[in-house]
Amino acid sequence: MKTKVLIKKCIRGDTKAQKELYDTFAPKMLSICNRYAKSTFDAKDIFQEGFLKVFENLKKLKDENALEWWMKKIFVNEALKLYNKNKITILIDNAKSIRHHQSDDFNVFSKMGTDEITVIIQRLPDKMRLVFNMYVIEGFRHHEIAQLLDISVGTSKSNLHDARRTLQNEIEKFKKIRLLK
């Protein structure tokens, strides 16, 4: 079914169209939820709230070609709401000059499953996980992240740097474990 027709049917309450929309986007949106959440329980909560918001606000979508982007934004916002509701972490406020380090051997990713990568990302402290996902995966800029998370641009950069360093350490551990097998 074409996107425009699907959206119109969903707005009218057509349950078959709503199921089709859900089935089409659920895997991608659940993946977003898992990356932002600290646990499977939180991911499911974000996922459920996100789809409720999608169906409640579908009539506000102005460009049906932007449906997936619009939905991603809703799910990221729901993840941020959950984070802000449960905020207990201390921000890293010292802005450092960031040098982007890339490991010489990123072939390890081809050996890691999606689940293993997701678990490593989920283990990051809250701020690092949010900044990493927003910057690296969703494509937000530091000034946007700073505004959404109510932190400074330097704090956003610092959290990204720390997240990358932590992930690189975890990947190195994974590589060593693989070599021992």
Backbone hydrogen bonds in HBPLUS format (Angstrom, degrees):
<---DONOR---> <-ACCEPTOR-->    atom                        ^
c    i                          cat <-CA-CA->   ^        H-A-AA   ^      H-
h    n   atom  resd res      DA  || num        DHA   H-A  angle D-A-AA Bond
n    s   type  num  typ     dist DA aas  dist angle  dist       angle   num
A0006-LEU N   A0002-LYS O   2.85 MM   4  6.03 162.9  1.88 158.3 164.2     1
A0007-ILE N   A0003-THR O   2.88 MM   4  6.06 163.0  1.91 155.6 159.0     2
A0008-LYS N   A0004-LYS O   3.07 MM   4  6.30 164.4  2.09 146.9 151.1     3
A0009-LYS N   A0005-VAL O   2.94 MM   4  6.17 161.1  1.98 153.1 158.1     4
A0010-CYS N   A0006-LEU O   2.92 MM   4  6.14 155.1  1.98 148.5 155.9     5
A0011-ILE N   A0007-ILE O   2.92 MM   4  6.18 159.2  1.96 154.3 159.4     6
A0012-ARG N   A0008-LYS O   3.08 MM   4  6.34 146.5  2.20 141.7 150.6     7
A0014-ASP N   A0009-LYS O   2.96 MM   5  5.32 164.1  1.98 156.1 150.8     8
A0013-GLY N   A0010-CYS O   2.96 MM   3  5.09 153.8  2.03 103.5 111.9     9
A0018-GLN N   A0014-ASP O   2.97 MM   4  6.27 156.1  2.03 150.6 158.3    10
A0019-LYS N   A0015-THR O   2.89 MM   4  6.04 153.2  1.96 142.2 149.2    11
A0020-GLU N   A0016-LYS O   2.97 MM   4  6.20 152.0  2.05 141.3 149.2    12
A0021-LEU N   A0017-ALA O   2.90 MM   4  6.18 160.5  1.94 151.7 156.4    13
A0022-TYR N   A0018-GLN O   2.89 MM   4  6.07 163.8  1.92 147.6 152.7    14
A0023-ASP N   A0019-LYS O   2.74 MM   4  5.91 171.2  1.75 154.7 157.2    15
A0024-THR N   A0020-GLU O   2.91 MM   4  5.98 149.4  2.00 144.1 152.3    16
A0025-PHE N   A0021-LEU O   3.10 MM   4  6.28 158.4  2.15 151.7 156.0    17
A0026-ALA N   A0022-TYR O   2.73 MM   4  5.39 145.3  1.85 159.2 164.7    18
A0029-MET N   A0025-PHE O   3.00 MM   4  6.13 169.7  2.01 165.9 169.3    19
A0030-LEU N   A0026-ALA O   2.82 MM   4  5.84 158.7  1.86 156.1 161.7    20
A0031-SER N   A0027-PRO O   3.05 MM   4  6.17 148.5  2.16 138.9 147.2    21
A0032-ILE N   A0028-LYS O   3.13 MM   4  6.48 151.4  2.21 143.8 150.7    22
A0033-CYS N   A0029-MET O   2.97 MM   4  6.27 162.7  2.00 148.9 153.4    23
A0034-ASN N   A0030-LEU O   2.86 MM   4  6.11 158.6  1.91 150.9 156.1    24
A0035-ARG N   A0031-SER O   3.09 MM   4  6.31 149.7  2.18 144.2 151.8    25
A0036-TYR N   A0032-ILE O   3.11 MM   4  6.40 151.9  2.20 152.5 159.8    26
A0037-ALA N   A0033-CYS O   2.91 MM   4  5.89 147.3  2.01 150.7 159.7    27
A0043-ALA N   A0039-SER O   2.97 MM   4  6.24 157.5  2.02 147.2 154.1    28
A0044-LYS N   A0040-THR O   2.93 MM   4  6.17 157.6  1.98 151.4 156.4    29
A0045-ASP N   A0041-PHE O   3.06 MM   4  6.32 150.2  2.15 144.6 153.2    30
A0046-ILE N   A0042-ASP O   2.91 MM   4  6.19 164.3  1.94 156.6 159.6    31
A0047-PHE N   A0043-ALA O   2.87 MM   4  6.01 161.0  1.91 148.4 154.4    32
A0048-GLN N   A0044-LYS O   2.92 MM   4  6.06 164.8  1.94 147.8 151.1    33
A0049-GLU N   A0045-ASP O   3.01 MM   4  6.17 172.3  2.01 153.8 156.2    34
A0050-GLY N   A0046-ILE O   2.76 MM   4  5.83 153.9  1.83 148.5 156.9    35
A0051-PHE N   A0047-PHE O   3.05 MM   4  6.31 164.1  2.08 152.6 154.9    36
A0052-LEU N   A0048-GLN O   3.07 MM   4  6.30 156.3  2.13 148.4 155.5    37
A0053-LYS N   A0049-GLU O   2.98 MM   4  6.23 159.6  2.02 149.2 154.2    38
A0054-VAL N   A0050-GLY O   2.89 MM   4  6.19 152.1  1.97 147.4 156.1    39
A0055-PHE N   A0051-PHE O   3.03 MM   4  6.23 172.2  2.03 154.7 154.4    40
A0056-GLU N   A0052-LEU O   2.93 MM   4  6.09 151.8  2.01 147.0 155.8    41
A0057-ASN N   A0053-LYS O   2.93 MM   4  5.91 145.8  2.05 146.1 153.6    42
A0058-LEU N   A0054-VAL O   2.91 MM   4  5.63 110.8  2.40 146.8 160.1    43
A0060-LYS N   A0057-ASN O   2.82 MM   3  5.42 156.7  1.87 120.6 128.4    44
A0061-LEU N   A0058-LEU O   3.12 MM   3  5.45 161.3  2.15 110.3 116.2    45
A0066-ALA N   A0063-ASP O   2.87 MM   3  5.49 159.3  1.92 119.9 126.8    46
A0067-LEU N   A0064-GLU O   3.33 MM   3  5.22 156.7  2.38 108.2 107.2    47
A0070-TRP N   A0066-ALA O   2.84 MM   4  5.94 166.5  1.86 163.5 168.1    48
A0071-MET N   A0067-LEU O   2.86 MM   4  6.08 157.0  1.91 153.4 159.6    49
A0072-LYS N   A0068-GLU O   2.88 MM   4  6.13 162.0  1.91 152.7 157.6    50
A0073-LYS N   A0069-TRP O   3.00 MM   4  6.26 157.7  2.05 150.4 156.1    51
A0074-ILE N   A0070-TRP O   3.17 MM   4  6.49 151.2  2.26 142.4 149.7    52
A0074-ILE N   A0071-MET O   3.03 MM   3  5.06 115.2  2.47  96.2 111.9    53
A0075-PHE N   A0071-MET O   2.98 MM   4  6.35 160.7  2.02 157.3 161.9    54
A0076-VAL N   A0072-LYS O   2.86 MM   4  6.10 161.2  1.89 157.4 162.6    55
A0077-ASN N   A0073-LYS O   2.93 MM   4  6.07 160.1  1.97 146.3 152.2    56
A0078-GLU N   A0074-ILE O   2.91 MM   4  6.19 150.0  2.00 146.3 154.9    57
A0079-ALA N   A0075-PHE O   2.98 MM   4  6.22 151.0  2.06 143.5 151.2    58
A0080-LEU N   A0076-VAL O   2.91 MM   4  6.23 153.8  1.97 149.4 156.9    59
A0081-LYS N   A0077-ASN O   2.87 MM   4  6.13 149.8  1.96 144.9 153.4    60
A0082-LEU N   A0078-GLU O   3.02 MM   4  6.28 161.2  2.06 147.6 151.6    61
A0083-TYR N   A0079-ALA O   2.95 MM   4  6.19 158.0  2.00 145.7 152.4    62
A0084-ASN N   A0080-LEU O   2.84 MM   4  6.05 169.3  1.85 152.9 155.5    63
A0085-LYS N   A0081-LYS O   2.88 MM   4  6.05 147.6  1.98 146.5 155.8    64
A0086-ASN N   A0082-LEU O   3.06 MM   4  6.24 142.8  2.20 143.5 152.7    65
A0086-ASN N   A0083-TYR O   3.04 MM   3  5.19 125.9  2.34  99.2 113.3    66
A0109-PHE N   A0106-PHE O   3.22 MM   3  5.93 157.4  2.27 114.8 118.8    67
A0110-SER N   A0107-ASN O   2.99 MM   3  5.48 136.3  2.19 109.4 120.1    68
A0111-LYS N   A0108-VAL O   2.92 MM   3  5.17 139.8  2.08 103.2 115.5    69
A0112-MET N   A0108-VAL O   3.04 MM   4  6.34 123.4  2.38 141.3 157.2    70
A0112-MET N   A0109-PHE O   3.16 MM   3  4.95 140.4  2.32  92.8 104.2    71
A0116-GLU N   A0113-GLY O   3.06 MM   3  5.24 118.3  2.46  99.4 113.9    72
A0117-ILE N   A0113-GLY O   3.09 MM   4  6.45 160.6  2.13 155.7 160.8    73
A0118-THR N   A0114-THR O   2.88 MM   4  6.06 164.3  1.90 153.8 158.6    74
A0119-VAL N   A0115-ASP O   2.96 MM   4  6.13 157.8  2.01 146.9 152.5    75
A0120-ILE N   A0116-GLU O   3.11 MM   4  6.33 157.5  2.16 145.0 150.6    76
A0121-ILE N   A0117-ILE O   2.99 MM   4  6.29 160.2  2.03 152.7 158.0    77
A0122-GLN N   A0118-THR O   2.82 MM   4  6.04 156.7  1.87 150.9 158.0    78
A0123-ARG N   A0119-VAL O   3.10 MM   4  6.30 134.0  2.33 141.2 151.9    79
A0123-ARG N   A0120-ILE O   3.25 MM   3  5.29 135.4  2.47  95.5 107.2    80
A0124-LEU N   A0121-ILE O   3.11 MM   3  5.53 157.4  2.16 110.8 117.7    81
A0129-ARG N   A0125-PRO O   2.91 MM   4  6.06 165.4  1.93 164.9 169.8    82
A0130-LEU N   A0126-ASP O   2.92 MM   4  6.16 165.5  1.94 160.7 164.3    83
A0131-VAL N   A0127-LYS O   2.93 MM   4  6.07 175.6  1.93 157.8 159.3    84
A0132-PHE N   A0128-MET O   2.84 MM   4  5.88 165.4  1.86 150.6 155.7    85
A0133-ASN N   A0129-ARG O   2.99 MM   4  6.08 171.0  2.00 149.7 152.4    86
A0134-MET N   A0130-LEU O   2.88 MM   4  6.01 167.8  1.90 154.8 158.9    87
A0135-TYR N   A0131-VAL O   2.86 MM   4  5.88 164.7  1.88 155.2 159.2    88
A0136-VAL N   A0132-PHE O   2.84 MM   4  5.61 150.5  1.93 148.9 156.9    89
A0137-ILE N   A0133-ASN O   3.07 MM   4  5.02 132.8  2.30 116.7 130.6    90
A0138-GLU N   A0133-ASN O   2.88 MM   5  6.24 154.3  1.94 162.1 169.0    91
A0140-PHE N   A0134-MET O   2.79 MM   6  5.44 159.2  1.83 156.9 150.8    92
A0144-GLU N   A0141-ARG O   2.97 MM   3  5.31 124.7  2.29 105.8 120.4    93
A0145-ILE N   A0141-ARG O   2.96 MM   4  6.30 161.4  2.00 158.8 164.8    94
A0146-ALA N   A0142-HIS O   2.85 MM   4  5.98 165.3  1.87 152.6 156.8    95
A0147-GLN N   A0143-HIS O   3.14 MM   4  6.22 154.0  2.22 134.0 140.4    96
A0148-LEU N   A0144-GLU O   2.93 MM   4  6.18 166.6  1.95 153.8 157.2    97
A0149-LEU N   A0145-ILE O   2.86 MM   4  5.95 158.9  1.90 157.6 162.6    98
A0150-ASP N   A0146-ALA O   2.86 MM   4  5.50 112.3  2.33 134.4 148.0    99
A0151-ILE N   A0146-ALA O   2.93 MM   5  4.69 157.4  1.98 133.0 140.0   100
A0156-SER N   A0152-SER O   3.07 MM   4  6.41 152.9  2.14 145.5 152.7   101
A0157-LYS N   A0153-VAL O   2.96 MM   4  6.30 160.3  1.99 153.1 158.0   102
A0158-SER N   A0154-GLY O   2.84 MM   4  6.01 157.7  1.89 146.4 153.2   103
A0159-ASN N   A0155-THR O   2.85 MM   4  6.01 160.5  1.89 149.2 154.1   104
A0160-LEU N   A0156-SER O   2.99 MM   4  6.22 155.0  2.05 147.2 154.0   105
A0161-HIS N   A0157-LYS O   2.91 MM   4  6.14 163.8  1.94 150.4 154.9   106
A0162-ASP N   A0158-SER O   2.90 MM   4  6.13 165.4  1.92 151.6 155.5   107
A0163-ALA N   A0159-ASN O   2.85 MM   4  5.97 153.8  1.92 144.1 151.8   108
A0164-ARG N   A0160-LEU O   2.90 MM   4  6.12 164.5  1.92 154.9 158.5   109
A0165-ARG N   A0161-HIS O   2.97 MM   4  6.20 162.1  2.00 151.2 156.3   110
A0166-THR N   A0162-ASP O   2.91 MM   4  6.06 162.1  1.94 148.1 153.2   111
A0167-LEU N   A0163-ALA O   2.83 MM   4  6.03 163.5  1.86 152.9 157.7   112
A0168-GLN N   A0164-ARG O   2.86 MM   4  6.03 157.6  1.91 149.2 155.4   113
A0169-ASN N   A0165-ARG O   3.01 MM   4  6.28 155.0  2.07 146.8 153.3   114
A0170-GLU N   A0166-THR O   2.96 MM   4  6.27 156.8  2.01 149.4 155.9   115
A0171-ILE N   A0167-LEU O   2.85 MM   4  6.08 153.3  1.93 149.7 157.3   116
A0172-GLU N   A0168-GLN O   2.91 MM   4  6.13 152.7  1.99 145.8 153.2   117
A0173-LYS N   A0169-ASN O   3.01 MM   4  6.31 155.4  2.07 146.5 152.7   118
A0174-PHE N   A0170-GLU O   2.96 MM   4  6.24 155.1  2.02 143.3 150.3   119
A0175-LYS N   A0171-ILE O   2.84 MM   4  6.15 155.9  1.90 150.1 156.4   120
A0176-LYS N   A0172-GLU O   2.96 MM   4  6.25 158.7  2.01 150.7 155.9   121
A0177-ILE N   A0173-LYS O   2.98 MM   4  6.24 157.6  2.03 151.1 157.2   122
A0178-ARG N   A0174-PHE O   2.94 MM   4  6.22 158.1  1.99 150.3 156.3   123
A0179-LEU N   A0175-LYS O   2.94 MM   4  6.22 148.0  2.04 146.8 155.6   124
A0180-LEU N   A0176-LYS O   3.13 MM   4  6.37 142.8  2.27 143.2 152.2   125
A0181-LYS N   A0178-ARG O   3.28 MM   3  5.33 141.0  2.44  96.1 106.7   126
